[in-house]
Amino acid sequence: MSSGTILAIIIIYFGVLIFISNLVSKKDSSNDAFFKANKNSKWYLVAFGMIGTALSGVTFISVPGQVGDPNIQFKYFQFVLGNALGFLIIAKVLLPLYYRMNLTSIYSYIEQRLGIISYKTAAFIFLISRTIGSAARLYLVVLVLQRYVFDAFEVPFWVTVLISLGLIFAYTYRGGLKTIIITDSLQTFFLVSSVIFTIIFICSSLNFSFGEAFEAVKESNYSKVFFYEDWLKSNHFIKQIFGGMFVTIAMVGLDQDLMQKNLSCKNIGEAQKNMFTFTGIFVVINIFFLSVGALLYLYAEKNGIAIPMVNDVKRTDLLFPEIAFNHLTIVPAVIFLLGLTAATFATTDSALTALTTSFCVDFLRMDKEENKNKTNQVKTRHLVHIGFSLLMFFVILLINYFNDASVVSLIFKIAALTYGPLLGLYAFGLFVKTKTVNEYLVPLVCLLAPTLTFLISVYSKELFGNYEFAEELIIVNGLITFIGLLIISKPATIQTKF
C-alpha cells in the first residue's frame, strides 16, 4: 500500500472523529461535560470504549512482536491473568470508595485522608506518570507512520509527532470525556475488527483453516504460556501474576484516565457492571493478539521476511506493520491501519482528557462551587489542554532519542517507577486508619521510593543472587513508599471514615 493511500485513510478517519466531536460538543461543551460527561454515560459504551483505551498501540504491535522471543512467547498472558484479578479488586474495593465520596478526581480521596500536600503529590505523580506512559504509547505509532508514510514525503519525525497530537487535540478539546466515550467506542470497534480480520487474512495466506491455525500455533515455538522453570527469571508465573495484578491496580484503579470513564456512569452498580464486562473482553482480545503474534512469525518464516531494523537494532514492534503494509493485499493493510490508529489514538485522546481534568480539578480547583461560575473557565481548560499536548510532544522526542527497546517493556518499567508511590499512598490511606502523616515529608518519601526501587532493579542480580525483577517491581516501590509513610506517621486525632 502506498504512502499516499495510507495518508488519505488517516485523513478520512480523523475527519470522522472531528465531525463526531463537533456534533457532541455543540450540545454541551461545559466543564461538567468535559470532566464527567454529566454523569450520564451508558455502562456498555464505557465498557466497550475502555478496551481501546486499555490496550493501545502497544498491545496492537509490541505484544505480537514479542512473541518471537523464546523467553517471552505467550508469557504476556500470565500478566493478563494478573490484570484480570486487578480489575476485579478495583471493581469491588476502589470503585465503591470513589462513588461513595462522589469524586471528580480520584486524588481528592488523598486530600480528605492525608491532607492537601499529600493530595497535590499524588496528583503530580499521576501527571508525570500518565504523560510519560501515553507519550511512549503514541511514540510507537508515530514511529510506524514515520517509516511507512511520512518518510516518503521527507517529513521530519518531529513534524509527524506534532501532526498526530494536533489531530487528537482537534477532536478532544471541546467535548472532553463526553466526546471520548463515543469516539472511543467507535475506535474500539475498529481495533477489535482489525485483529479478528488480521487472523483471517493471515490464515488465508498460510492456507490454514481455523482448526489448522490453532494446531500450528499450539505446535510452534511461540506458544508457551506458563513459565515455572526458574523463579529467579523475570518471566516466572508468580512474578507475572502478582506484577500484573498490582500494575493494574496502580495504572487503572489509581489512574485518573480510566477511572474518569468509570465515574461517568450513573451509579456504582452500572460502573461495576462495566468493569466486569470489560475484564472478560480484555482477556479474550489479548488471546487474539498473542495468536496474531505467533501467526505473524509463522508467516515471516514461510516467506523469508526479516524483522525490520532501526539504527541497526532489530525492532520486533515493526514486524506487524511490515507484513501488513508490504506483504499482504490492500484490504488487510487498510484494516491493520484502522486498528493501529484506533488503538493508539483511543489511548492518547483519553489520556489528554484525563491530564487536563486532573490539572484543572486538582490544581486549579475548577470543581469547587466558588469557582464553577467564574468567567474564562472553559478558555483556561483549553489552554491546559494545549499545554499537555505540547508537553507530550517533547516527551516523545526524548523517548525517540534514548529508546532502543521494545516499547511494551519501556512502558512497564515507567509504570513500576512512577505509579509505585500512588500504590503506597492509597495502601496507607485505606489500611492505616489510626494514623496520619507529616505532610511536608510526603513528597520526599514519594521521591526516595522510586529512586531506591530503581537502584534495587539495577543491582538485583548482585544483591539477590541473580534475581531478575519483572513487573512485580511496582510492589517493591509501593512497599517502600508505604514503609516511608509509616516512618513519618503520627496518631490521628480523628479516625477517618474513608
Wavefront OBJ file of the C-alpha trace (Angstrom):
o trace
v 0.000 0.000 0.000
v 1.400 3.382 -0.992
v 2.215 6.154 1.467
v -0.340 8.410 -0.213
v -3.120 5.856 0.279
v -2.240 5.430 3.948
v -2.251 9.203 4.445
v -5.638 9.557 2.733
v -7.182 6.905 5.001
v -5.811 8.642 8.116
v -7.235 11.999 6.976
v -10.684 10.464 6.400
v -10.519 8.659 9.745
v -9.778 11.804 11.706
v -12.340 13.731 9.699
v -14.991 11.344 11.065
v -13.732 11.775 14.657
v -13.693 15.573 14.387
v -17.221 15.514 12.920
v -18.458 13.413 15.877
v -16.679 15.740 18.315
v -18.328 18.841 16.853
v -21.719 17.136 16.914
v -21.396 16.184 20.588
v -19.822 19.427 21.817
v -22.470 21.585 20.135
v -24.952 20.240 22.649
v -22.720 20.804 25.678
v -19.056 21.870 25.943
v -19.182 22.775 29.637
v -16.599 21.708 32.192
v -19.076 19.247 33.697
v -19.452 17.534 30.312
v -15.674 17.604 29.783
v -14.772 16.231 33.236
v -17.646 13.809 33.997
v -19.797 13.505 30.816
v -22.599 14.862 33.027
v -22.593 11.524 34.961
v -24.835 10.107 32.265
v -22.689 7.617 30.328
v -24.115 4.240 29.313
v -22.157 1.476 31.062
v -21.942 -0.715 27.947
v -20.437 2.150 25.903
v -17.920 2.824 28.665
v -17.004 -0.893 28.900
v -16.534 -1.247 25.146
v -14.666 2.044 24.764
v -12.319 1.195 27.627
v -10.963 -1.736 25.600
v -9.371 0.682 23.145
v -8.044 2.853 25.958
v -6.566 -0.047 27.938
v -4.993 -1.887 25.000
v -3.379 0.884 22.935
v -0.998 0.554 20.009
v 1.479 -1.152 22.341
v -0.775 -4.202 22.636
v -1.555 -3.993 18.937
v 2.071 -4.077 17.746
v 4.524 -4.643 20.561
v 2.826 -7.615 22.237
v 2.574 -9.671 18.990
v 6.147 -8.644 18.158
v 7.496 -10.017 21.441
v 6.042 -13.483 20.823
v 9.111 -14.378 18.757
v 11.424 -14.155 21.770
v 11.924 -17.695 23.185
v 11.982 -16.274 26.725
v 8.672 -14.479 26.178
v 6.369 -16.264 23.678
v 2.862 -16.185 25.288
v 4.305 -15.116 28.651
v 2.236 -11.938 28.409
v -0.930 -13.962 29.041
v 0.303 -14.695 32.569
v 0.425 -10.923 33.050
v -3.085 -10.592 31.549
v -4.461 -13.063 34.106
v -2.932 -10.853 36.802
v -4.586 -7.863 35.131
v -7.967 -9.591 35.372
v -7.534 -10.110 39.131
v -6.580 -6.449 39.460
v -9.713 -5.316 37.591
v -11.904 -7.346 39.948
v -10.229 -5.760 43.007
v -10.790 -2.299 41.509
v -14.474 -3.067 40.944
v -15.055 -4.349 44.473
v -12.768 -2.073 46.522
v -11.865 1.194 44.775
v -14.966 1.985 42.708
v -17.333 1.825 45.727
v -14.997 4.221 47.581
v -14.900 6.713 44.695
v -18.684 6.654 44.236
v -19.339 6.947 47.969
v -17.208 10.106 48.036
v -18.728 11.430 44.753
v -15.293 12.251 43.320
v -14.421 14.025 40.075
v -10.696 13.498 40.584
v -9.844 10.254 42.371
v -6.927 12.012 44.097
v -9.406 14.000 46.170
v -9.528 10.892 48.373
v -5.909 11.523 49.375
v -6.806 15.119 50.291
v -9.550 14.001 52.670
v -7.474 11.181 54.117
v -3.908 12.559 54.290
v -4.158 16.290 53.610
v -3.574 18.872 50.901
v 0.192 18.338 50.331
v -0.244 14.572 50.032
v -3.141 15.210 47.634
v -1.070 17.504 45.414
v 1.787 14.989 45.499
v -0.493 12.158 44.309
v -1.968 14.298 41.532
v 1.504 15.420 40.430
v 2.700 11.786 40.308
v -0.245 10.973 38.043
v 0.527 13.894 35.731
v 4.116 12.706 35.318
v 3.210 9.004 35.029
v 0.414 9.393 32.505
v 2.288 11.932 30.388
v 5.331 9.653 30.036
v 3.285 6.473 29.595
v 0.955 7.971 26.984
v 3.860 9.557 25.145
v 5.553 6.136 24.964
v 2.379 4.594 23.547
v 1.910 7.337 20.960
v 5.611 7.196 20.072
v 5.203 3.658 18.780
v 2.509 4.590 16.266
v 4.270 7.772 15.222
v 7.316 5.591 14.524
v 5.181 3.405 12.247
v 3.625 6.414 10.488
v 7.048 7.933 10.012
v 8.526 4.769 8.498
v 5.623 3.864 6.212
v 4.092 7.266 5.381
v 5.958 10.458 6.158
v 9.468 9.316 5.219
v 8.183 9.088 1.634
v 7.273 12.793 1.798
v 10.541 13.696 3.575
v 8.631 14.978 6.599
v 10.809 15.154 9.770
v 9.897 12.959 12.740
v 9.070 15.940 14.972
v 6.548 17.216 12.426
v 4.845 13.795 12.353
v 4.545 13.930 16.154
v 3.122 17.457 16.018
v 0.565 16.492 13.360
v -0.554 13.454 15.379
v -1.050 15.455 18.568
v -2.742 18.262 16.629
v -5.321 15.827 15.236
v -6.035 14.425 18.698
v -6.393 17.927 20.126
v -8.836 18.861 17.363
v -11.470 16.338 18.436
v -10.957 16.336 22.231
v -10.518 19.930 23.386
v -14.198 20.889 23.330
v -16.201 17.841 24.364
v -13.669 16.065 26.561
v -14.982 12.912 28.255
v -18.422 13.238 26.710
v -16.846 13.057 23.253
v -14.303 10.407 24.256
v -16.998 7.949 25.412
v -18.445 7.949 21.884
v -15.266 8.187 19.792
v -13.500 5.501 21.839
v -16.407 3.104 21.285
v -16.035 3.665 17.537
v -12.261 3.233 17.745
v -12.579 0.041 19.802
v -14.858 -1.364 17.092
v -12.100 -0.762 14.527
v -9.488 -2.266 16.865
v -11.408 -5.487 17.591
v -12.472 -5.883 13.955
v -8.883 -5.365 12.843
v -7.387 -8.103 14.994
v -10.098 -10.604 14.004
v -9.755 -9.848 10.286
v -5.946 -9.940 10.537
v -6.157 -13.508 11.856
v -8.489 -14.395 8.967
v -6.193 -12.871 6.328
v -3.002 -14.446 7.678
v -4.697 -17.849 7.962
v -5.830 -17.481 4.365
v -2.298 -16.536 3.246
v -0.880 -19.600 5.032
v -3.678 -21.817 3.638
v -4.822 -22.646 7.170
v -8.336 -23.342 8.333
v -9.041 -22.031 11.840
v -8.525 -25.513 13.236
v -5.228 -25.868 11.389
v -4.147 -22.401 12.521
v -4.877 -23.319 16.145
v -2.810 -26.500 15.843
v 0.019 -24.669 14.051
v 0.203 -22.037 16.801
v -0.052 -24.696 19.514
v 2.792 -26.773 17.993
v 5.006 -23.780 17.168
v 7.943 -22.471 19.179
v 5.956 -19.347 20.079
v 3.019 -20.540 22.184
v 4.397 -21.359 25.624
v 2.185 -19.616 28.198
v 3.346 -20.611 31.666
v 6.949 -20.341 32.838
v 7.684 -22.187 36.094
v 11.255 -23.391 35.499
v 13.346 -20.682 37.142
v 11.837 -18.388 39.775
v 14.849 -16.070 39.502
v 13.924 -15.086 35.940
v 11.553 -12.247 35.101
v 9.157 -14.489 33.141
v 8.208 -16.683 36.119
v 4.453 -17.297 36.543
v 4.167 -15.950 40.107
v 6.011 -12.721 39.232
v 3.809 -12.141 36.203
v 0.539 -12.804 38.057
v 1.316 -10.542 41.013
v 3.012 -7.962 38.820
v 0.003 -7.870 36.501
v -2.405 -7.524 39.412
v -0.588 -4.651 41.118
v 0.278 -2.859 37.865
v -3.448 -2.919 37.048
v -4.474 -1.626 40.478
v -1.970 1.226 40.104
v -2.256 2.013 36.374
v -6.050 1.647 36.217
v -7.549 1.880 39.705
v -5.279 4.728 40.837
v -5.169 6.423 37.437
v -7.500 9.310 36.661
v -7.691 8.278 32.991
v -9.624 5.007 33.135
v -11.332 5.806 36.434
v -12.696 9.031 34.972
v -14.695 6.952 32.498
v -15.989 4.659 35.220
v -17.052 7.655 37.306
v -19.142 8.970 34.405
v -21.668 6.132 34.889
v -24.914 6.891 36.699
v -24.207 4.782 39.791
v -21.866 2.213 41.321
v -23.935 -0.716 40.037
v -23.515 0.343 36.424
v -19.836 1.150 36.965
v -19.175 -2.353 38.351
v -21.184 -3.933 35.551
v -18.981 -2.011 33.144
v -15.791 -3.219 34.845
v -16.813 -6.909 34.919
v -17.804 -6.829 31.227
v -14.614 -5.023 30.295
v -12.498 -7.626 32.149
v -13.973 -10.528 30.188
v -13.491 -8.822 26.815
v -9.969 -7.735 27.792
v -8.818 -11.313 28.478
v -10.286 -12.705 25.247
v -8.925 -9.944 22.999
v -5.419 -10.417 24.402
v -5.554 -14.103 23.437
v -6.282 -12.911 19.913
v -3.319 -10.525 19.940
v -0.921 -13.236 21.086
v -2.278 -15.571 18.404
v -1.664 -12.864 15.810
v 1.937 -12.698 17.020
v 2.516 -16.437 16.529
v 0.877 -16.361 13.094
v 2.994 -13.367 12.061
v 6.203 -15.237 12.870
v 4.980 -18.360 11.060
v 4.162 -16.172 8.041
v 7.546 -14.449 8.223
v 9.361 -17.800 8.361
v 7.461 -19.141 5.366
v 8.071 -16.030 3.257
v 11.616 -15.175 4.354
v 10.657 -11.854 5.977
v 13.274 -10.394 8.318
v 12.498 -8.359 11.430
v 12.820 -4.659 10.480
v 15.893 -2.776 11.673
v 16.046 0.764 13.070
v 19.500 2.240 13.643
v 20.999 -1.262 13.286
v 18.720 -2.611 16.042
v 16.018 -5.243 15.439
v 12.574 -3.775 16.149
v 10.014 -6.540 16.691
v 7.441 -3.737 17.144
v 7.609 -3.181 13.388
v 7.096 -6.786 12.208
v 3.289 -6.473 12.162
v 3.213 -3.233 10.100
v 5.995 -4.569 7.830
v 3.902 -7.615 6.906
v 0.606 -5.706 6.733
v 1.846 -2.894 4.509
v 4.383 -4.676 2.326
v 3.381 -8.335 2.103
v -0.417 -8.544 2.315
v -3.030 -7.154 -0.064
v -4.541 -3.679 0.283
v -7.655 -4.790 2.221
v -5.787 -6.309 5.215
v -3.359 -3.390 5.076
v -6.231 -0.912 5.416
v -7.789 -2.955 8.232
v -4.453 -3.077 10.050
v -4.033 0.691 9.686
v -7.504 1.374 11.083
v -6.883 -0.956 14.011
v -3.489 0.536 14.814
v -4.751 4.103 14.553
v -7.798 3.324 16.674
v -5.784 1.505 19.344
v -3.272 4.276 19.794
v -5.384 7.364 19.483
v -8.117 5.931 21.720
v -5.452 5.767 24.431
v -3.886 9.162 23.807
v -7.131 11.138 23.479
v -8.345 9.662 26.757
v -5.021 10.454 28.444
v -5.048 14.099 27.321
v -8.588 14.469 28.636
v -7.618 12.907 31.988
v -4.471 15.040 32.305
v -6.474 18.175 31.607
v -9.141 17.110 34.106
v -6.616 16.330 36.829
v -4.776 19.634 36.464
v -7.985 21.689 36.301
v -9.570 19.923 39.280
v -6.553 19.075 41.447
v -4.533 22.245 40.963
v -6.925 24.915 39.628
v -9.853 23.557 41.714
v -12.421 24.153 38.965
v -14.788 21.647 40.606
v -15.295 23.857 43.667
v -18.634 25.645 43.837
v -16.987 29.032 44.311
v -15.021 28.548 41.062
v -17.636 26.974 38.802
v -19.230 30.250 37.741
v -16.036 32.202 37.168
v -15.530 33.624 33.695
v -12.999 32.149 31.263
v -13.035 28.712 32.934
v -13.547 26.964 29.586
v -10.816 29.073 27.972
v -8.424 28.161 30.793
v -9.265 24.497 30.283
v -8.424 24.824 26.586
v -5.039 26.343 27.440
v -4.300 23.484 29.857
v -5.230 21.014 27.103
v -2.783 22.724 24.726
v -0.105 22.708 27.420
v -0.288 18.948 27.953
v -0.306 18.331 24.198
v 2.958 20.265 23.895
v 4.450 18.515 26.935
v 3.683 15.138 25.378
v 5.296 16.333 22.155
v 8.614 16.994 23.898
v 8.474 13.719 25.859
v 8.007 11.736 22.628
v 11.068 13.415 21.139
v 13.085 12.420 24.223
v 11.852 8.809 24.046
v 12.786 8.669 20.375
v 16.267 9.914 21.200
v 17.015 7.448 24.009
v 14.897 4.329 23.447
v 16.097 1.248 21.598
v 13.992 -1.366 23.415
v 10.537 -2.788 22.820
v 8.021 -0.132 23.807
v 5.940 -2.551 25.878
v 8.972 -3.157 28.099
v 9.595 0.574 28.375
v 6.039 1.312 29.496
v 6.050 -1.232 32.308
v 9.453 -0.001 33.504
v 7.999 3.514 33.643
v 4.896 2.230 35.459
v 6.919 0.406 38.099
v 8.872 3.552 38.935
v 6.185 6.233 38.666
v 2.985 4.507 39.825
v 4.559 2.778 42.832
v 4.227 5.809 45.157
v 0.493 6.011 44.330
v 0.169 2.386 45.389
v 1.883 3.193 48.691
v -0.206 6.326 49.334
v -3.530 4.587 48.762
v -2.479 1.496 50.732
v -1.611 3.709 53.696
v -4.853 5.641 53.385
v -7.014 2.529 53.159
v -5.338 0.236 55.680
v -3.800 2.509 58.344
v -6.891 4.215 59.729
v -5.461 5.240 63.095
v -2.553 7.298 61.751
v -1.903 10.294 59.560
v 1.377 11.590 58.105
v 3.726 14.523 58.406
v 2.591 16.071 55.145
v 5.733 18.068 54.461
v 7.751 14.847 54.245
v 5.366 13.014 51.879
v 6.921 14.424 48.651
v 10.352 13.334 49.908
v 9.124 9.775 50.561
v 7.497 9.654 47.113
v 10.781 10.750 45.544
v 13.041 8.418 47.516
v 10.879 5.312 46.941
v 11.237 5.149 43.116
v 14.911 6.120 43.419
v 15.595 3.189 45.755
v 13.448 0.929 43.568
v 15.480 1.839 40.505
v 18.747 1.087 42.297
v 17.372 -2.244 43.546
v 16.349 -3.219 39.985
v 19.753 -2.269 38.555
v 21.713 -4.247 41.152
v 19.182 -7.033 41.784
v 21.435 -9.814 40.456
v 24.281 -8.758 42.725
v 22.044 -8.186 45.756
v 19.688 -11.167 45.462
v 21.658 -13.923 43.729
v 20.786 -13.429 40.030
v 17.177 -12.491 40.807
v 15.563 -10.604 37.892
v 12.732 -8.196 38.634
v 9.778 -8.067 36.264
v 6.526 -6.145 36.695
v 6.459 -7.092 40.413
v 8.958 -4.252 40.847
v 5.935 -1.975 41.343
v 5.121 -3.921 44.530
v 8.607 -3.157 45.881
v 8.128 0.521 45.037
v 4.730 0.664 46.723
v 6.052 -1.185 49.783
v 8.996 1.215 50.179
v 6.558 4.144 49.923
v 4.236 2.529 52.475
v 7.103 1.939 54.950
v 8.311 5.501 54.419
v 4.832 6.842 55.205
v 4.678 4.707 58.345
v 8.012 6.163 59.479
v 6.748 9.748 59.096
v 3.288 8.992 60.515
v 1.706 10.003 63.811
v -1.519 9.058 65.620
v -4.592 10.622 64.009
v -6.675 12.892 66.215
v -9.843 11.809 64.401
v -10.228 8.403 62.736
v -11.308 8.773 59.121
v -14.499 7.130 57.866
v -12.964 6.551 54.418
l 1 2 3 4 5 6 7 8 9 10 11 12 13 14 15 16 17 18 19 20 21 22 23 24 25 26 27 28 29 30 31 32 33 34 35 36 37 38 39 40 41 42 43 44 45 46 47 48 49 50 51 52 53 54 55 56 57 58 59 60 61 62 63 64 65 66 67 68 69 70 71 72 73 74 75 76 77 78 79 80 81 82 83 84 85 86 87 88 89 90 91 92 93 94 95 96 97 98 99 100 101 102 103 104 105 106 107 108 109 110 111 112 113 114 115 116 117 118 119 120 121 122 123 124 125 126 127 128 129 130 131 132 133 134 135 136 137 138 139 140 141 142 143 144 145 146 147 148 149 150 151 152 153 154 155 156 157 158 159 160 161 162 163 164 165 166 167 168 169 170 171 172 173 174 175 176 177 178 179 180 181 182 183 184 185 186 187 188 189 190 191 192 193 194 195 196 197 198 199 200 201 202 203 204 205 206 207 208 209 210 211 212 213 214 215 216 217 218 219 220 221 222 223 224 225 226 227 228 229 230 231 232 233 234 235 236 237 238 239 240 241 242 243 244 245 246 247 248 249 250 251 252 253 254 255 256 257 258 259 260 261 262 263 264 265 266 267 268 269 270 271 272 273 274 275 276 277 278 279 280 281 282 283 284 285 286 287 288 289 290 291 292 293 294 295 296 297 298 299 300 301 302 303 304 305 306 307 308 309 310 311 312 313 314 315 316 317 318 319 320 321 322 323 324 325 326 327 328 329 330 331 332 333 334 335 336 337 338 339 340 341 342 343 344 345 346 347 348 349 350 351 352 353 354 355 356 357 358 359 360 361 362 363 364 365 366 367 368 369 370 371 372 373 374 375 376 377 378 379 380 381 382 383 384 385 386 387 388 389 390 391 392 393 394 395 396 397 398 399 400 401 402 403 404 405 406 407 408 409 410 411 412 413 414 415 416 417 418 419 420 421 422 423 424 425 426 427 428 429 430 431 432 433 434 435 436 437 438 439 440 441 442 443 444 445 446 447 448 449 450 451 452 453 454 455 456 457 458 459 460 461 462 463 464 465 466 467 468 469 470 471 472 473 474 475 476 477 478 479 480 481 482 483 484 485 486 487 488 489 490 491 492 493 494 495 496 497 498
